[in-house]
Amino acid sequence: MPCQLCDRDIERLTVHHLTPRQHTKRKNQKPSPTIDICSACHRQIHKSFDNAYLAKELNTLEKLKAHPKLQKFILWVRKQDPNKRIRVS
């Protein structure tokens, strides 16, 4: 199954809430829509941005793909072996 962010074919994907659960739980709202992404992309998103920024600015797949910091990571990670664990920074 392909990662919705980097398009690599990964056996096991993780669920990423487009609006972090921390923001929806506090307001007693139901969880936001989700995307299925690889663990490398998921870890990079949370390492690069805090939940407030994610909730306000990067709350769609299109916005995530368009962010310059993630575009650079996506171009790089697409070249990596999908069977190896990727270190994020």
Rosetta constraint file for C-alpha pairs under 8 A:
AtomPair CA 1 CA 9 HARMONIC 5.24 0.50
AtomPair CA 1 CA 10 HARMONIC 5.67 0.50
AtomPair CA 1 CA 11 HARMONIC 6.21 0.50
AtomPair CA 1 CA 12 HARMONIC 7.81 0.50
AtomPair CA 1 CA 13 HARMONIC 7.82 0.50
AtomPair CA 2 CA 6 HARMONIC 7.90 0.50
AtomPair CA 2 CA 7 HARMONIC 4.98 0.50
AtomPair CA 2 CA 8 HARMONIC 5.16 0.50
AtomPair CA 2 CA 9 HARMONIC 4.15 0.50
AtomPair CA 2 CA 10 HARMONIC 5.85 0.50
AtomPair CA 2 CA 37 HARMONIC 7.79 0.50
AtomPair CA 3 CA 7 HARMONIC 4.67 0.50
AtomPair CA 3 CA 8 HARMONIC 5.49 0.50
AtomPair CA 3 CA 9 HARMONIC 6.39 0.50
AtomPair CA 3 CA 10 HARMONIC 6.62 0.50
AtomPair CA 3 CA 13 HARMONIC 6.87 0.50
AtomPair CA 3 CA 36 HARMONIC 6.18 0.50
AtomPair CA 3 CA 37 HARMONIC 4.41 0.50
AtomPair CA 3 CA 38 HARMONIC 5.43 0.50
AtomPair CA 4 CA 35 HARMONIC 6.76 0.50
AtomPair CA 4 CA 36 HARMONIC 5.97 0.50
AtomPair CA 4 CA 37 HARMONIC 5.45 0.50
AtomPair CA 4 CA 61 HARMONIC 7.97 0.50
AtomPair CA 5 CA 37 HARMONIC 6.18 0.50
AtomPair CA 5 CA 41 HARMONIC 7.08 0.50
AtomPair CA 5 CA 61 HARMONIC 7.42 0.50
AtomPair CA 5 CA 64 HARMONIC 7.91 0.50
AtomPair CA 5 CA 65 HARMONIC 6.59 0.50
AtomPair CA 5 CA 74 HARMONIC 7.37 0.50
AtomPair CA 6 CA 37 HARMONIC 7.91 0.50
AtomPair CA 6 CA 41 HARMONIC 7.37 0.50
AtomPair CA 6 CA 74 HARMONIC 5.39 0.50
AtomPair CA 6 CA 75 HARMONIC 7.79 0.50
AtomPair CA 6 CA 77 HARMONIC 7.13 0.50
AtomPair CA 6 CA 78 HARMONIC 6.03 0.50
AtomPair CA 7 CA 78 HARMONIC 7.36 0.50
AtomPair CA 8 CA 78 HARMONIC 6.23 0.50
AtomPair CA 8 CA 82 HARMONIC 6.68 0.50
AtomPair CA 9 CA 82 HARMONIC 6.85 0.50
AtomPair CA 10 CA 38 HARMONIC 6.61 0.50
AtomPair CA 10 CA 82 HARMONIC 6.03 0.50
AtomPair CA 10 CA 83 HARMONIC 7.53 0.50
AtomPair CA 12 CA 38 HARMONIC 7.10 0.50
AtomPair CA 13 CA 36 HARMONIC 5.76 0.50
AtomPair CA 13 CA 37 HARMONIC 5.23 0.50
AtomPair CA 13 CA 38 HARMONIC 4.71 0.50
AtomPair CA 13 CA 39 HARMONIC 6.61 0.50
AtomPair CA 14 CA 36 HARMONIC 5.57 0.50
AtomPair CA 14 CA 37 HARMONIC 5.35 0.50
AtomPair CA 14 CA 38 HARMONIC 5.79 0.50
AtomPair CA 14 CA 39 HARMONIC 6.05 0.50
AtomPair CA 14 CA 42 HARMONIC 7.34 0.50
AtomPair CA 15 CA 34 HARMONIC 6.22 0.50
AtomPair CA 15 CA 35 HARMONIC 5.81 0.50
AtomPair CA 15 CA 36 HARMONIC 4.85 0.50
AtomPair CA 15 CA 37 HARMONIC 6.41 0.50
AtomPair CA 16 CA 34 HARMONIC 5.33 0.50
AtomPair CA 16 CA 35 HARMONIC 5.35 0.50
AtomPair CA 16 CA 36 HARMONIC 6.32 0.50
AtomPair CA 16 CA 37 HARMONIC 6.88 0.50
AtomPair CA 16 CA 42 HARMONIC 6.89 0.50
AtomPair CA 17 CA 21 HARMONIC 6.76 0.50
AtomPair CA 17 CA 31 HARMONIC 7.45 0.50
AtomPair CA 17 CA 32 HARMONIC 5.95 0.50
AtomPair CA 17 CA 33 HARMONIC 6.04 0.50
AtomPair CA 17 CA 34 HARMONIC 4.43 0.50
AtomPair CA 17 CA 35 HARMONIC 6.72 0.50
AtomPair CA 18 CA 32 HARMONIC 6.15 0.50
AtomPair CA 18 CA 33 HARMONIC 5.98 0.50
AtomPair CA 18 CA 34 HARMONIC 5.60 0.50
AtomPair CA 18 CA 35 HARMONIC 7.22 0.50
AtomPair CA 18 CA 54 HARMONIC 7.46 0.50
AtomPair CA 18 CA 55 HARMONIC 7.08 0.50
AtomPair CA 18 CA 58 HARMONIC 7.37 0.50
AtomPair CA 18 CA 59 HARMONIC 4.67 0.50
AtomPair CA 18 CA 60 HARMONIC 5.97 0.50
AtomPair CA 18 CA 61 HARMONIC 7.60 0.50
AtomPair CA 19 CA 23 HARMONIC 6.91 0.50
AtomPair CA 19 CA 24 HARMONIC 7.27 0.50
AtomPair CA 19 CA 31 HARMONIC 7.80 0.50
AtomPair CA 19 CA 32 HARMONIC 5.59 0.50
AtomPair CA 19 CA 33 HARMONIC 7.58 0.50
AtomPair CA 19 CA 54 HARMONIC 6.61 0.50
AtomPair CA 19 CA 55 HARMONIC 4.61 0.50
AtomPair CA 19 CA 56 HARMONIC 7.97 0.50
AtomPair CA 19 CA 59 HARMONIC 5.52 0.50
AtomPair CA 20 CA 24 HARMONIC 6.93 0.50
AtomPair CA 20 CA 32 HARMONIC 7.64 0.50
AtomPair CA 20 CA 51 HARMONIC 6.07 0.50
AtomPair CA 20 CA 54 HARMONIC 7.13 0.50
AtomPair CA 20 CA 55 HARMONIC 6.11 0.50
AtomPair CA 21 CA 25 HARMONIC 5.82 0.50
AtomPair CA 21 CA 31 HARMONIC 6.25 0.50
AtomPair CA 21 CA 32 HARMONIC 7.51 0.50
AtomPair CA 22 CA 26 HARMONIC 6.41 0.50
AtomPair CA 22 CA 51 HARMONIC 7.78 0.50
AtomPair CA 23 CA 27 HARMONIC 6.84 0.50
AtomPair CA 23 CA 52 HARMONIC 7.92 0.50
AtomPair CA 23 CA 55 HARMONIC 7.31 0.50
AtomPair CA 24 CA 28 HARMONIC 6.16 0.50
AtomPair CA 24 CA 29 HARMONIC 4.95 0.50
AtomPair CA 24 CA 30 HARMONIC 6.46 0.50
AtomPair CA 24 CA 31 HARMONIC 6.00 0.50
AtomPair CA 24 CA 32 HARMONIC 7.30 0.50
AtomPair CA 25 CA 29 HARMONIC 5.98 0.50
AtomPair CA 25 CA 30 HARMONIC 7.39 0.50
AtomPair CA 25 CA 31 HARMONIC 7.51 0.50
AtomPair CA 35 CA 61 HARMONIC 7.47 0.50
AtomPair CA 37 CA 41 HARMONIC 6.44 0.50
AtomPair CA 37 CA 42 HARMONIC 6.41 0.50
AtomPair CA 38 CA 42 HARMONIC 6.25 0.50
AtomPair CA 39 CA 43 HARMONIC 5.94 0.50
AtomPair CA 40 CA 44 HARMONIC 6.12 0.50
AtomPair CA 40 CA 85 HARMONIC 7.38 0.50
AtomPair CA 40 CA 86 HARMONIC 5.76 0.50
AtomPair CA 40 CA 87 HARMONIC 7.36 0.50
AtomPair CA 40 CA 88 HARMONIC 6.92 0.50
AtomPair CA 41 CA 45 HARMONIC 6.15 0.50
AtomPair CA 41 CA 74 HARMONIC 7.79 0.50
AtomPair CA 42 CA 46 HARMONIC 6.49 0.50
AtomPair CA 43 CA 47 HARMONIC 5.96 0.50
AtomPair CA 43 CA 88 HARMONIC 6.87 0.50
AtomPair CA 44 CA 48 HARMONIC 5.93 0.50
AtomPair CA 44 CA 88 HARMONIC 5.70 0.50
AtomPair CA 44 CA 89 HARMONIC 7.05 0.50
AtomPair CA 45 CA 49 HARMONIC 6.15 0.50
AtomPair CA 45 CA 70 HARMONIC 7.57 0.50
AtomPair CA 46 CA 50 HARMONIC 6.55 0.50
AtomPair CA 46 CA 51 HARMONIC 7.65 0.50
AtomPair CA 47 CA 88 HARMONIC 7.73 0.50
AtomPair CA 47 CA 89 HARMONIC 7.04 0.50
AtomPair CA 48 CA 89 HARMONIC 7.96 0.50
AtomPair CA 49 CA 53 HARMONIC 6.30 0.50
AtomPair CA 49 CA 54 HARMONIC 6.47 0.50
AtomPair CA 50 CA 54 HARMONIC 6.34 0.50
AtomPair CA 51 CA 55 HARMONIC 6.02 0.50
AtomPair CA 52 CA 56 HARMONIC 6.20 0.50
AtomPair CA 53 CA 57 HARMONIC 5.53 0.50
AtomPair CA 53 CA 58 HARMONIC 6.86 0.50
AtomPair CA 54 CA 58 HARMONIC 4.62 0.50
AtomPair CA 54 CA 59 HARMONIC 5.96 0.50
AtomPair CA 55 CA 59 HARMONIC 5.51 0.50
AtomPair CA 57 CA 63 HARMONIC 7.53 0.50
AtomPair CA 58 CA 63 HARMONIC 5.26 0.50
AtomPair CA 58 CA 64 HARMONIC 5.48 0.50
AtomPair CA 59 CA 63 HARMONIC 6.81 0.50
AtomPair CA 59 CA 64 HARMONIC 7.44 0.50
AtomPair CA 60 CA 64 HARMONIC 6.36 0.50
AtomPair CA 61 CA 65 HARMONIC 6.19 0.50
AtomPair CA 62 CA 66 HARMONIC 6.10 0.50
AtomPair CA 63 CA 67 HARMONIC 6.26 0.50
AtomPair CA 64 CA 70 HARMONIC 6.87 0.50
AtomPair CA 65 CA 70 HARMONIC 6.52 0.50
AtomPair CA 65 CA 71 HARMONIC 6.16 0.50
AtomPair CA 66 CA 70 HARMONIC 7.45 0.50
AtomPair CA 66 CA 71 HARMONIC 6.49 0.50
AtomPair CA 67 CA 71 HARMONIC 6.05 0.50
AtomPair CA 68 CA 72 HARMONIC 6.29 0.50
AtomPair CA 69 CA 73 HARMONIC 6.61 0.50
AtomPair CA 70 CA 74 HARMONIC 5.93 0.50
AtomPair CA 71 CA 75 HARMONIC 6.19 0.50
AtomPair CA 72 CA 76 HARMONIC 6.44 0.50
AtomPair CA 73 CA 77 HARMONIC 5.96 0.50
AtomPair CA 74 CA 78 HARMONIC 6.02 0.50
AtomPair CA 75 CA 79 HARMONIC 7.31 0.50
AtomPair CA 76 CA 80 HARMONIC 7.22 0.50
AtomPair CA 80 CA 84 HARMONIC 7.87 0.50
AtomPair CA 80 CA 86 HARMONIC 7.94 0.50
